[in-house]
Amino acid sequence: MKNNCILIIFCILCLQAAYAQPCDPNATGNIPIPDLGIQQFNGFTGGKYPNGKNEIPIDHYNKGMLLANTIKPLNKAGEVDSLHGKIGMMVLGYSTAAMTGRFVRDIVELQKNPYLEIIIGAQGGRDINSMTDSNSTYWTNIDSTLKAQQMNRNQVQVIWMSSGDIYTFSEAFPQQCYTQLPKYQTALRNIKKYYPNCKIVFLSDRTYAGYIGINGEGPKELKEPTAYYNGWTIKWLIEKQIQDSIGYNYPDLPFLDWGPYLWTDGTTGNKQGYKWECDDAGKGGIHPSSKGRMKEAAMVYLYFKQHPYLKSIFN
C-alpha cells in the first residue's frame, strides 16, 4: 500500500505536467530562501538555518529526534495505548493550509495507517491574528473537529502550520517580518497551552501569491511580496529558538522546525524545478486550484514521509 501511494503521487504529477496550461511569465525575481544559501536578500543571508545553511543544526536535530522518538499512540487520557491510541497530526493556519491538508489526509488514508490521524484545524479567513487570542473561536472550532474524529486535545502530537498576516501588508521588509514574529510567538504559546502532548510544530511559509488579482478578485493584502516575506518570518522564528532567544526557546514554546518550504518564484520556479503556474492558482489567486492542491499536497506528503523526525510514523 505504501508503494501504491508513491505510485499514485507520481501519476498525479505526471498528469499535471501533461495537462498544464501555457502561462504568461509570472515571477518576482526573488530567490527562494533555501536557494539563496549564503547569498543575501536586502542585506540578510539566506538558507533555512543560520549561516546560509539548509541542513538542520546538529544540536537542534538531536533535540528533534529525542522528541520524535517519544511520539506514541495515545488514548484520550494522553496515555500510551498501542491498541486504541492515535497519533494526531494537526494542520493549522488558514484556508490554503486547509485545502492542501485535506489532500494530504486523503493520501495518508490510502496507507491504512492504524495510528496516524490527520486533523484539519486550519480555517478559512482565519490568519495568524485569529490564533493569538487564546479565547478565540479558532480554538473551540478545532475542538469540534477533534470530537468529530473521536479524538481530543491530548492526542495531538505533531502540528503543521502555514499562515499569514493580512494586517502587515503595507509594511516594508524587514519590518513586516518583525511585526509578525511576536504574533507567531503568541499563537505558539496557545498551541503549547491547548495541546500539552504536542512534540513538534513544523512551520511553513506561504504559497506564491503572484496571481492574486489576475485570476479574478483576491485579497490584495496577501499578494506578493508578502508571501515571500513570510518565509523570512518563519526562518527568523526558528532561528530564534535555535539560538535560545528568551521567549522563543524550547520549552517556552513548542519545539519548532521547518515544514516544507512552499514558496517558489511563480513560473521561474526554484532550483529543484518546482513552479507555481497560472493553473495552480484558483480564482482570486490566493487559493490553489484542484491541480494546485494535488501538486502541493504531493510535495508536502513526501516531505513529511522522508523527514527524519517522522519517518517511523509515515512509513
DRENDO-1510 file (C-alpha; in Angstrom, 1 decimal, always signed):
<recs>
REC; n; res; u; v; w
REC; 1; MET; +0.0; +0.0; +0.0 .
REC; 2; LYS; +2.9; +2.4; +0.8 .
REC; 3; ASN; +4.4; +1.8; -2.6 .
REC; 4; ASN; +1.0; +2.3; -4.2 .
REC; 5; CYS; +0.8; +5.8; -2.5 .
REC; 6; ILE; +4.1; +6.8; -4.1 .
REC; 7; LEU; +2.9; +5.5; -7.5 .
REC; 8; ILE; -0.4; +7.5; -7.1 .
REC; 9; ILE; +1.6; +10.7; -6.3 .
REC; 10; PHE; +3.9; +10.1; -9.3 .
REC; 11; CYS; +0.8; +9.6; -11.6 .
REC; 12; ILE; -0.8; +12.8; -10.2 .
REC; 13; LEU; +2.4; +14.8; -11.0 .
REC; 14; CYS; +2.7; +13.3; -14.5 .
REC; 15; LEU; -0.9; +14.1; -15.3 .
REC; 16; GLN; -0.5; +17.6; -14.1 .
REC; 17; ALA; +2.5; +18.1; -16.3 .
REC; 18; ALA; +0.7; +16.6; -19.3 .
REC; 19; TYR; -2.4; +18.8; -18.9 .
REC; 20; ALA; -0.7; +22.0; -17.7 .
REC; 21; GLN; -1.9; +25.1; -19.5 .
REC; 22; PRO; +0.5; +27.5; -21.1 .
REC; 23; CYS; +1.1; +30.5; -18.8 .
REC; 24; ASP; +2.3; +34.0; -19.3 .
REC; 25; PRO; +5.5; +34.6; -17.3 .
REC; 26; ASN; +4.7; +35.5; -13.7 .
REC; 27; ALA; +7.5; +35.9; -11.2 .
REC; 28; THR; +9.0; +38.4; -8.8 .
REC; 29; GLY; +12.7; +37.8; -9.4 .
REC; 30; ASN; +13.1; +37.0; -5.7 .
REC; 31; ILE; +15.1; +33.9; -4.9 .
REC; 32; PRO; +13.6; +31.2; -2.7 .
REC; 33; ILE; +15.3; +31.4; +0.7 .
REC; 34; PRO; +16.8; +27.8; +0.5 .
REC; 35; ASP; +18.2; +28.6; -2.9 .
REC; 36; LEU; +19.9; +31.8; -1.6 .
REC; 37; GLY; +22.2; +29.9; +0.7 .
REC; 38; ILE; +25.0; +32.3; +1.7 .
REC; 39; GLN; +23.7; +35.0; -0.8 .
REC; 40; GLN; +21.7; +37.8; +0.6 .
REC; 41; PHE; +18.3; +39.5; +0.2 .
REC; 42; ASN; +18.3; +43.1; +1.3 .
REC; 43; GLY; +21.3; +42.5; +3.5 .
REC; 44; PHE; +20.1; +39.3; +5.1 .
REC; 45; THR; +21.7; +35.9; +4.5 .
REC; 46; GLY; +19.5; +33.1; +3.1 .
REC; 47; GLY; +19.3; +29.5; +3.8 .
REC; 48; LYS; +16.7; +28.0; +6.1 .
REC; 49; TYR; +19.0; +27.9; +9.1 .
REC; 50; PRO; +21.8; +30.2; +10.4 .
REC; 51; ASN; +24.8; +31.0; +8.3 .
REC; 52; GLY; +23.2; +30.2; +5.0 .
REC; 53; LYS; +22.7; +26.5; +5.8 .
REC; 54; ASN; +19.8; +24.3; +4.7 .
REC; 55; GLU; +20.8; +21.4; +7.0 .
REC; 56; ILE; +19.3; +21.2; +10.5 .
REC; 57; PRO; +22.0; +22.2; +13.0 .
REC; 58; ILE; +23.1; +19.1; +14.9 .
REC; 59; ASP; +22.1; +20.2; +18.4 .
REC; 60; HIS; +18.6; +21.1; +17.1 .
REC; 61; TYR; +18.4; +17.9; +15.1 .
REC; 62; ASN; +19.2; +15.8; +18.2 .
REC; 63; LYS; +16.5; +17.6; +20.2 .
REC; 64; GLY; +14.0; +16.9; +17.5 .
REC; 65; MET; +14.9; +13.3; +17.2 .
REC; 66; LEU; +14.7; +12.8; +21.0 .
REC; 67; LEU; +11.2; +14.3; +20.9 .
REC; 68; ALA; +10.2; +12.3; +17.8 .
REC; 69; ASN; +11.1; +9.1; +19.5 .
REC; 70; THR; +8.6; +9.8; +22.2 .
REC; 71; ILE; +5.7; +10.0; +19.8 .
REC; 72; LYS; +3.5; +7.0; +20.5 .
REC; 73; PRO; -0.2; +6.3; +20.0 .
REC; 74; LEU; -2.2; +8.0; +22.8 .
REC; 75; ASN; -5.7; +7.5; +24.1 .
REC; 76; LYS; -7.9; +10.4; +25.2 .
REC; 77; ALA; -6.4; +10.4; +28.6 .
REC; 78; GLY; -3.0; +11.1; +27.0 .
REC; 79; GLU; -1.7; +7.7; +27.9 .
REC; 80; VAL; +0.3; +5.4; +25.6 .
REC; 81; ASP; -2.2; +2.9; +24.1 .
REC; 82; SER; -1.0; +0.7; +21.3 .
REC; 83; LEU; -4.4; -0.9; +20.9 .
REC; 84; HIS; -6.8; +2.1; +20.7 .
REC; 85; GLY; -4.4; +5.1; +20.7 .
REC; 86; LYS; -3.9; +7.6; +17.9 .
REC; 87; ILE; -1.1; +9.9; +16.8 .
REC; 88; GLY; -2.8; +13.2; +15.9 .
REC; 89; MET; -1.1; +15.4; +13.3 .
REC; 90; MET; -3.0; +18.7; +13.1 .
REC; 91; VAL; -2.9; +21.2; +10.2 .
REC; 92; LEU; -3.2; +24.8; +11.4 .
REC; 93; GLY; -3.4; +28.1; +9.5 .
REC; 94; TYR; -6.0; +29.5; +7.2 .
REC; 95; SER; -7.9; +28.2; +4.1 .
REC; 96; THR; -4.9; +27.5; +1.9 .
REC; 97; ALA; -3.4; +25.2; +4.5 .
REC; 98; ALA; -6.8; +23.5; +5.0 .
REC; 99; MET; -7.2; +22.9; +1.3 .
REC; 100; THR; -3.8; +21.3; +0.9 .
REC; 101; GLY; -4.1; +19.5; +4.2 .
REC; 102; ARG; -7.3; +17.7; +3.0 .
REC; 103; PHE; -5.4; +16.3; +0.1 .
REC; 104; VAL; -2.5; +15.2; +2.4 .
REC; 105; ARG; -5.1; +13.5; +4.6 .
REC; 106; ASP; -6.5; +11.6; +1.6 .
REC; 107; ILE; -3.0; +10.3; +0.7 .
REC; 108; VAL; -2.4; +9.3; +4.3 .
REC; 109; GLU; -5.7; +7.4; +4.5 .
REC; 110; LEU; -4.7; +5.4; +1.5 .
REC; 111; GLN; -1.9; +3.9; +3.6 .
REC; 112; LYS; -4.3; +2.4; +6.1 .
REC; 113; ASN; -2.0; +3.6; +8.9 .
REC; 114; PRO; -3.7; +2.3; +12.1 .
REC; 115; TYR; -2.4; +5.2; +14.3 .
REC; 116; LEU; -1.8; +8.3; +12.2 .
REC; 117; GLU; -4.8; +10.7; +12.1 .
REC; 118; ILE; -4.6; +14.0; +10.1 .
REC; 119; ILE; -6.8; +16.7; +11.7 .
REC; 120; ILE; -7.7; +19.8; +9.7 .
REC; 121; GLY; -7.7; +22.6; +12.2 .
REC; 122; ALA; -6.9; +25.3; +9.7 .
REC; 123; GLN; -9.9; +27.6; +8.9 .
REC; 124; GLY; -10.9; +29.9; +6.1 .
REC; 125; GLY; -10.4; +33.6; +6.6 .
REC; 126; ARG; -8.6; +33.0; +9.9 .
REC; 127; ASP; -5.0; +34.2; +9.7 .
REC; 128; ILE; -2.3; +34.4; +12.4 .
REC; 129; ASN; -4.3; +37.2; +14.1 .
REC; 130; SER; -7.1; +34.7; +14.9 .
REC; 131; MET; -4.7; +32.4; +16.6 .
REC; 132; THR; -3.2; +35.0; +19.0 .
REC; 133; ASP; -6.4; +35.2; +21.2 .
REC; 134; SER; -6.5; +32.2; +23.5 .
REC; 135; ASN; -10.3; +32.6; +23.8 .
REC; 136; SER; -10.8; +32.8; +20.1 .
REC; 137; THR; -13.4; +30.5; +18.4 .
REC; 138; TYR; -10.5; +29.4; +16.3 .
REC; 139; TRP; -9.5; +27.0; +19.1 .
REC; 140; THR; -13.1; +25.9; +20.1 .
REC; 141; ASN; -13.8; +25.2; +16.4 .
REC; 142; ILE; -10.9; +22.7; +16.5 .
REC; 143; ASP; -12.4; +21.0; +19.5 .
REC; 144; SER; -15.4; +20.3; +17.4 .
REC; 145; THR; -13.3; +18.9; +14.6 .
REC; 146; LEU; -11.4; +16.6; +17.0 .
REC; 147; LYS; -14.7; +15.4; +18.5 .
REC; 148; ALA; -16.0; +14.5; +15.0 .
REC; 149; GLN; -12.9; +12.3; +14.6 .
REC; 150; GLN; -13.4; +10.8; +18.1 .
REC; 151; MET; -10.2; +12.4; +19.4 .
REC; 152; ASN; -9.3; +15.2; +21.8 .
REC; 153; ARG; -6.5; +17.7; +22.5 .
REC; 154; ASN; -4.4; +15.1; +24.4 .
REC; 155; GLN; -3.8; +13.1; +21.3 .
REC; 156; VAL; -2.3; +15.9; +19.1 .
REC; 157; GLN; +1.4; +15.3; +19.0 .
REC; 158; VAL; +2.5; +16.9; +15.7 .
REC; 159; ILE; +1.4; +20.1; +14.1 .
REC; 160; TRP; +2.0; +21.5; +10.6 .
REC; 161; MET; +1.2; +25.2; +10.4 .
REC; 162; SER; +1.1; +27.6; +7.4 .
REC; 163; SER; -0.4; +31.0; +7.9 .
REC; 164; GLY; -0.1; +34.7; +7.0 .
REC; 165; ASP; -0.9; +38.2; +8.3 .
REC; 166; ILE; -3.4; +40.3; +6.5 .
REC; 167; TYR; -2.7; +43.4; +8.6 .
REC; 168; THR; +1.0; +43.9; +7.8 .
REC; 169; PHE; +0.9; +44.1; +4.0 .
REC; 170; SER; +1.7; +47.9; +4.0 .
REC; 171; GLU; +4.9; +47.4; +6.0 .
REC; 172; ALA; +8.3; +47.2; +4.2 .
REC; 173; PHE; +10.8; +44.4; +4.6 .
REC; 174; PRO; +12.1; +43.5; +7.2 .
REC; 175; GLN; +9.6; +45.4; +9.4 .
REC; 176; GLN; +6.8; +43.3; +8.1 .
REC; 177; CYS; +8.5; +40.2; +9.4 .
REC; 178; TYR; +9.4; +41.8; +12.7 .
REC; 179; THR; +5.8; +42.7; +13.3 .
REC; 180; GLN; +4.7; +39.1; +12.6 .
REC; 181; LEU; +7.2; +37.4; +14.9 .
REC; 182; PRO; +5.5; +38.2; +18.2 .
REC; 183; LYS; +2.2; +37.2; +16.7 .
REC; 184; TYR; +3.6; +33.8; +15.8 .
REC; 185; GLN; +5.1; +33.6; +19.3 .
REC; 186; THR; +1.7; +34.2; +20.9 .
REC; 187; ALA; +0.0; +31.6; +18.7 .
REC; 188; LEU; +2.6; +29.1; +19.5 .
REC; 189; ARG; +2.1; +29.7; +23.2 .
REC; 190; ASN; -1.6; +29.0; +22.7 .
REC; 191; ILE; -0.6; +25.7; +20.9 .
REC; 192; LYS; +1.5; +24.7; +23.9 .
REC; 193; LYS; -1.4; +25.6; +26.3 .
REC; 194; TYR; -4.1; +23.7; +24.4 .
REC; 195; TYR; -2.1; +20.7; +23.1 .
REC; 196; PRO; +0.1; +19.6; +26.1 .
REC; 197; ASN; +1.4; +16.5; +24.3 .
REC; 198; CYS; +2.5; +18.3; +21.1 .
REC; 199; LYS; +6.1; +17.3; +20.5 .
REC; 200; ILE; +6.9; +19.1; +17.3 .
REC; 201; VAL; +5.5; +22.1; +15.3 .
REC; 202; PHE; +6.5; +22.2; +11.7 .
REC; 203; LEU; +6.3; +25.7; +10.3 .
REC; 204; SER; +5.8; +26.5; +6.6 .
REC; 205; ASP; +5.8; +29.8; +4.8 .
REC; 206; ARG; +3.1; +30.7; +2.3 .
REC; 207; THR; +2.5; +29.6; -1.3 .
REC; 208; TYR; +3.4; +32.0; -4.1 .
REC; 209; ALA; +0.8; +34.8; -4.4 .
REC; 210; GLY; +1.7; +36.5; -7.7 .
REC; 211; TYR; -1.7; +35.6; -9.2 .
REC; 212; ILE; -3.8; +37.5; -6.7 .
REC; 213; GLY; -5.9; +40.0; -8.7 .
REC; 214; ILE; -5.2; +38.2; -12.0 .
REC; 215; ASN; -7.4; +35.2; -11.8 .
REC; 216; GLY; -10.3; +37.3; -10.5 .
REC; 217; GLU; -10.5; +39.3; -7.4 .
REC; 218; GLY; -8.4; +38.4; -4.4 .
REC; 219; PRO; -7.1; +39.7; -1.1 .
REC; 220; LYS; -4.6; +42.4; -2.1 .
REC; 221; GLU; -3.3; +42.4; +1.5 .
REC; 222; LEU; -1.8; +38.9; +0.8 .
REC; 223; LYS; -0.3; +39.4; -2.7 .
REC; 224; GLU; +3.4; +39.4; -3.4 .
REC; 225; PRO; +5.9; +40.2; -1.9 .
REC; 226; THR; +4.1; +39.5; +1.4 .
REC; 227; ALA; +4.2; +35.7; +0.7 .
REC; 228; TYR; +7.9; +35.9; +0.1 .
REC; 229; TYR; +8.5; +38.0; +3.2 .
REC; 230; ASN; +6.6; +35.4; +5.3 .
REC; 231; GLY; +9.3; +32.9; +4.6 .
REC; 232; TRP; +11.7; +35.2; +6.4 .
REC; 233; THR; +9.4; +35.4; +9.3 .
REC; 234; ILE; +9.5; +31.6; +9.6 .
REC; 235; LYS; +13.2; +31.5; +9.1 .
REC; 236; TRP; +13.9; +34.0; +11.9 .
REC; 237; LEU; +11.3; +32.4; +14.2 .
REC; 238; ILE; +13.1; +29.0; +14.0 .
REC; 239; GLU; +16.5; +30.7; +14.3 .
REC; 240; LYS; +15.4; +32.4; +17.5 .
REC; 241; GLN; +14.7; +29.0; +19.0 .
REC; 242; ILE; +18.0; +27.5; +17.7 .
REC; 243; GLN; +19.8; +30.5; +19.3 .
REC; 244; ASP; +17.9; +30.0; +22.6 .
REC; 245; SER; +16.4; +33.5; +22.5 .
REC; 246; ILE; +14.4; +34.5; +25.5 .
REC; 247; GLY; +10.7; +33.8; +24.9 .
REC; 248; TYR; +11.3; +31.8; +21.8 .
REC; 249; ASN; +13.4; +29.0; +23.2 .
REC; 250; TYR; +12.3; +25.4; +24.0 .
REC; 251; PRO; +10.4; +24.6; +26.2 .
REC; 252; ASP; +8.9; +28.1; +26.5 .
REC; 253; LEU; +7.5; +27.4; +23.0 .
REC; 254; PRO; +6.9; +24.0; +21.4 .
REC; 255; PHE; +9.9; +22.5; +19.6 .
REC; 256; LEU; +10.0; +24.2; +16.1 .
REC; 257; ASP; +11.4; +23.2; +12.8 .
REC; 258; TRP; +10.8; +23.8; +9.1 .
REC; 259; GLY; +7.9; +22.2; +7.4 .
REC; 260; PRO; +8.1; +22.1; +3.6 .
REC; 261; TYR; +9.2; +25.5; +2.1 .
REC; 262; LEU; +6.1; +26.3; -0.1 .
REC; 263; TRP; +7.2; +29.5; -1.9 .
REC; 264; THR; +8.6; +29.3; -5.3 .
REC; 265; ASP; +9.0; +32.1; -7.8 .
REC; 266; GLY; +6.0; +31.5; -9.9 .
REC; 267; THR; +6.8; +30.4; -13.5 .
REC; 268; THR; +10.5; +30.7; -12.8 .
REC; 269; GLY; +10.4; +28.2; -10.0 .
REC; 270; ASN; +13.2; +27.0; -7.8 .
REC; 271; LYS; +16.4; +25.0; -8.2 .
REC; 272; GLN; +14.5; +21.8; -8.0 .
REC; 273; GLY; +12.3; +22.8; -10.9 .
REC; 274; TYR; +9.2; +23.3; -8.7 .
REC; 275; LYS; +7.0; +26.0; -10.2 .
REC; 276; TRP; +3.7; +27.6; -9.3 .
REC; 277; GLU; +1.9; +28.2; -12.6 .
REC; 278; CYS; -1.3; +30.1; -13.5 .
REC; 279; ASP; -3.5; +27.0; -13.4 .
REC; 280; ASP; -2.1; +26.1; -10.0 .
REC; 281; ALA; -3.9; +29.1; -8.6 .
REC; 282; GLY; -7.7; +29.2; -8.4 .
REC; 283; LYS; -10.0; +32.2; -8.9 .
REC; 284; GLY; -8.7; +35.2; -6.9 .
REC; 285; GLY; -5.2; +33.8; -7.0 .
REC; 286; ILE; -4.9; +33.1; -3.3 .
REC; 287; HIS; -6.4; +29.6; -3.1 .
REC; 288; PRO; -4.8; +26.7; -5.1 .
REC; 289; SER; -6.9; +25.2; -7.8 .
REC; 290; SER; -7.6; +21.4; -7.7 .
REC; 291; LYS; -4.4; +20.9; -9.7 .
REC; 292; GLY; -2.5; +23.1; -7.3 .
REC; 293; ARG; -3.8; +21.4; -4.3 .
REC; 294; MET; -2.8; +18.0; -5.5 .
REC; 295; LYS; +0.6; +19.3; -6.6 .
REC; 296; GLU; +1.3; +21.0; -3.3 .
REC; 297; ALA; -0.1; +18.1; -1.2 .
REC; 298; ALA; +2.1; +15.6; -3.0 .
REC; 299; MET; +5.1; +17.8; -2.2 .
REC; 300; VAL; +4.0; +18.2; +1.4 .
REC; 301; TYR; +3.3; +14.5; +1.9 .
REC; 302; LEU; +6.7; +13.4; +0.5 .
REC; 303; TYR; +8.4; +16.0; +2.7 .
REC; 304; PHE; +7.0; +14.5; +5.9 .
REC; 305; LYS; +7.3; +10.9; +4.7 .
REC; 306; GLN; +11.1; +11.5; +4.2 .
REC; 307; HIS; +11.7; +13.7; +7.2 .
REC; 308; PRO; +13.9; +12.1; +9.9 .
REC; 309; TYR; +11.5; +13.1; +12.7 .
REC; 310; LEU; +8.5; +11.4; +11.1 .
REC; 311; LYS; +9.9; +8.5; +9.1 .
REC; 312; SER; +8.7; +6.0; +11.6 .
REC; 313; ILE; +5.2; +7.5; +11.7 .
REC; 314; PHE; +4.6; +7.9; +7.9 .
REC; 315; ASN; +6.3; +4.6; +6.9 .
</recs>
